Amino acid sequence: MRFAHLRRADSSAVRLAVVDGADAILVSDLLADAPATLQQLIEGGDELLAAVRAAVERDQAPRHPLDGWAFASAVLAPPAVLAVGLNYAAHSSELGLKTDAAPTVFTLWPNSLAGHGETTSWPRGLSEAVDYEAELGVLIGAPAKDVDESTALSHVWGYTVVNDITARNVQFAEAQWSRCKSFDGFTPTGPVVVTADEVADPQDLHIWTVLDGRTVQDATTGQMVRTVAALIAHLSQSLTLLPGTLISTGSPGGAGYSRDPQIFLRDRSTVTVGIDGIGELTTHCRVLD
């Protein structure tokens, strides 16, 4: 199943919906006391997801054309957003950074979350070196603590697409990476979250980026240094991964910073990051003088 947070163009109210082709089915039309957000749905466990699935299969709820709605972030108010850096050898090499023996992990701040089709803006005075990074996002379902790699994927609720937008000048000027990747709107997610049963193998997914009509990243999640299962197992040794936690698993090679000449997000750029079988996530850019 595919879930999204939608809103009408003339309203700030967000509605949780099942996305079925070109249609949306509001979860509030499927169940009494329906979850209002994906976080609530995840926290409701397998029984609540099964109830939503059964209600969709009865096909009695109204359907709404998606073109009448806008997308909010596919993830709202998660317990944590954990990002993994240097998880593709090509990306580590092009940034001139070493892939360490353990994963490079940092947090992203909730103000950075944004939706498909939204506009992300930033002041020119803060950065003229803003880069794109296509990433596979993993959402935790069952709490994960001290899990083995062999069972780690059983704790995954679903997957989404993340663009880990980065101000490179800030990244290389500071010892930590949270701020450079957490400007307002710097973590678009979506358009949808796909439940784990629809992704047979998270290490067999085509991942790519198109910037202003040009393909700039083109890879597979099979090129990860550490698999999704390995990342979950590692992270769960030091903290309990709570339901709804989003893990952004790193970006492949092709970043704009490493190109000659360099390519950065400009005023009025449009960048789309995608993962086959999950979705295509588009962000419009404005640079403020």
C-alpha positions in Angstrom: 0.0 0.0 0.0 1.0 3.6 -0.5 0.2 6.4 1.9 0.6 10.2 1.6 -0.2 13.3 3.6 -2.4 15.5 1.3 -4.0 18.9 1.6 -6.2 21.1 -0.5 -4.5 24.0 -2.2 -6.7 26.4 -0.2 -6.1 24.7 3.1 -3.3 23.9 5.6 -5.2 20.9 6.9 -3.3 17.7 6.2 -5.2 14.4 5.5 -3.8 10.9 5.6 -4.7 9.1 2.4 -4.1 5.8 0.6 -2.8 6.5 -2.9 -4.2 4.1 -5.5 -3.0 5.0 -9.0 -4.3 8.5 -9.8 -6.7 8.5 -6.9 -6.6 9.2 -3.2 -8.8 7.5 -0.6 -8.9 9.4 2.7 -8.3 7.1 5.6 -10.9 9.1 7.6 -13.5 7.7 5.0 -12.3 4.2 5.7 -12.4 3.8 9.5 -14.2 5.3 12.5 -11.5 6.8 14.8 -9.1 6.8 11.9 -5.5 7.8 12.3 -4.9 11.4 11.3 -1.2 10.9 10.3 1.1 8.2 9.2 2.8 8.3 12.5 -0.5 7.4 14.2 -1.0 4.6 11.7 2.4 3.2 12.3 2.0 3.4 16.1 -1.3 1.5 15.7 0.7 -1.6 14.7 -0.2 -4.5 12.4 -3.8 -4.6 13.4 -4.6 -1.0 12.4 -2.8 -1.4 9.1 -4.7 -4.6 8.4 -8.0 -2.8 9.1 -7.1 0.0 6.7 -6.2 -2.6 4.1 -9.4 -4.5 4.5 -11.5 -1.3 4.2 -9.7 -0.4 1.0 -10.4 -3.9 -0.4 -14.2 -3.4 0.3 -14.0 -0.5 -2.2 -16.8 1.5 -0.6 -15.1 4.8 0.2 -15.1 7.7 -2.2 -12.1 8.3 -4.4 -10.6 11.7 -5.1 -8.4 12.6 -8.1 -4.9 13.3 -6.9 -4.7 16.4 -9.2 -7.0 18.2 -6.8 -4.5 17.9 -3.9 -1.0 19.0 -2.9 1.5 16.8 -1.1 2.8 17.5 2.4 5.9 15.7 3.7 5.3 12.0 3.6 6.6 11.9 7.1 5.3 14.2 9.8 6.6 14.6 13.3 8.7 11.4 13.4 10.4 10.5 16.7 13.7 11.0 15.0 15.2 11.5 11.6 18.6 9.7 11.4 20.8 10.3 8.4 23.7 8.2 7.3 26.6 9.8 5.4 29.3 8.2 3.2 27.3 5.0 2.6 28.2 4.8 -1.1 31.9 4.5 -2.0 31.5 6.7 -5.1 30.0 9.6 -3.0 32.6 9.4 -0.3 35.4 9.5 -2.9 33.9 12.4 -4.8 33.6 14.5 -1.6 37.2 13.6 -0.6 36.0 11.9 2.6 36.9 8.5 4.0 34.3 5.8 4.6 34.9 5.0 8.2 34.8 1.6 9.9 31.4 2.6 11.4 28.6 4.5 9.7 28.6 8.3 9.9 25.3 9.2 11.6 23.7 12.5 12.2 20.2 13.9 12.9 18.1 16.1 10.7 15.8 18.7 12.3 12.0 18.5 11.8 11.8 22.0 10.3 13.6 20.6 7.2 10.8 18.2 6.3 9.0 19.2 3.1 6.6 17.6 0.6 6.6 16.7 -3.1 6.1 19.7 -5.4 6.9 22.2 -2.7 9.3 25.1 -3.0 12.4 25.2 -0.9 14.1 28.6 -0.5 17.2 29.8 1.2 19.2 33.1 1.4 21.9 33.6 -1.1 24.0 35.0 1.8 23.9 31.7 3.6 24.9 29.5 0.7 25.4 29.5 -3.1 26.6 25.9 -2.9 23.4 24.0 -2.3 23.5 20.4 -3.5 21.1 17.5 -4.1 21.4 13.9 -2.7 18.9 11.2 -3.7 18.4 8.7 -0.8 16.3 5.8 0.2 14.3 6.5 3.3 13.4 3.7 5.7 10.6 3.9 8.3 10.7 1.8 11.4 7.6 -0.1 12.4 8.2 -2.4 15.4 10.6 -1.0 17.9 14.2 -2.2 17.2 16.7 -2.7 20.0 19.8 -4.9 19.8 18.4 -6.6 16.6 20.5 -8.9 14.5 21.1 -8.1 10.8 19.3 -11.3 9.9 16.0 -10.0 11.4 16.4 -6.3 11.0 14.2 -5.9 8.0 11.2 -7.3 10.0 11.3 -4.0 11.9 10.7 -1.9 8.7 7.3 -0.5 8.2 7.9 1.1 4.8 10.1 3.1 2.4 10.1 6.5 0.9 12.2 8.8 -1.2 14.4 11.5 0.4 16.3 14.4 -1.1 19.0 15.2 1.5 19.6 18.8 0.3 23.0 20.1 1.6 24.7 23.5 1.9 28.2 22.3 1.0 30.0 25.5 2.3 28.4 25.0 5.7 29.1 21.3 5.7 32.8 21.8 5.2 33.0 24.7 7.6 31.6 22.9 10.6 32.5 19.7 12.4 28.9 18.3 12.4 26.5 18.0 9.5 23.1 18.6 11.0 22.8 22.3 10.3 24.0 22.2 6.7 21.3 19.7 5.9 18.5 21.1 8.1 17.7 24.5 6.6 14.0 24.9 6.3 12.7 22.6 3.6 16.1 20.8 3.0 14.6 17.3 3.6 11.8 16.7 1.1 10.2 13.3 1.5 7.6 11.4 -0.5 5.5 11.7 -2.4 4.4 8.5 -0.7 5.5 5.9 1.8 5.3 2.4 0.4 4.7 -0.4 2.9 7.5 -2.9 3.3 5.6 -5.8 1.7 5.8 -4.0 -1.7 9.6 -3.8 -1.7 11.1 -7.3 -2.2 14.7 -6.2 -1.7 15.8 -2.8 -0.6 19.2 -3.5 -2.0 17.8 -3.9 -5.5 16.4 -0.5 -6.3 17.3 2.0 -9.1 17.9 5.4 -7.6 18.4 8.6 -9.6 18.3 12.4 -9.7 17.3 14.8 -12.6 18.3 18.4 -12.2 16.8 20.9 -14.6 16.3 18.1 -17.2 19.7 16.5 -16.8 20.3 13.2 -15.1 23.0 13.7 -12.5 22.7 10.6 -10.3 22.0 7.1 -11.7 22.8 4.2 -9.4 21.4 1.3 -7.4 20.9 0.7 -3.7 22.9 -2.4 -4.2 26.0 -0.1 -4.2 25.5 0.8 -0.5 28.5 0.2 1.7 26.2 -0.9 4.5 22.8 -2.5 3.7 19.5 -1.3 5.2 19.6 -4.3 7.5 23.2 -3.6 8.6 22.3 0.0 9.4 19.3 -0.9 11.5 21.3 -3.5 13.4 24.1 -1.1 14.0 21.9 1.8 15.1 19.8 -0.4 17.4 22.8 -1.3 19.5 22.9 2.2 21.0 19.3 3.3 20.9 15.8 1.9 20.6 14.6 2.8 17.1 11.0 3.8 17.8 8.0 3.4 15.5 8.0 6.1 12.9 11.7 6.8 13.0 13.0 7.8 9.6 16.4 6.6 8.5 17.9 8.3 5.4 20.4 5.8 4.1 23.0 7.8 2.1 23.4 9.0 -1.4 25.2 7.6 -4.4 27.8 9.3 -6.5 27.1 12.2 -8.8 26.8 15.1 -6.4 27.0 18.5 -7.9 29.9 19.6 -5.6 32.2 17.0 -7.2 31.6 17.9 -10.8 33.8 20.0 -13.1 32.3 22.5 -13.4 30.3 22.2 -10.2 26.5 22.1 -10.4 24.4 23.5 -7.6 20.7 24.2 -7.1 20.0 27.6 -8.5 17.2 30.1 -8.3 14.2 28.5 -10.1 15.9 25.1 -10.4 13.7 22.0 -10.4 15.2 18.8 -9.0 13.6 15.4 -9.0 15.0 12.4 -7.1 13.4 9.0 -7.6 13.5 5.4 -6.7 11.9 2.9 -9.0 8.9 1.2 -7.4 8.6 3.9 -4.7 8.2 7.3 -6.3 9.5 10.5 -7.8 10.0 13.5 -5.5 10.2 17.0 -7.1 11.4 20.1 -5.4 11.4 23.7 -6.7 14.1 26.0 -5.6 14.3 29.7 -4.9 17.4 31.6 -3.8 16.5 34.8 -1.9 18.6 38.0 -2.2 
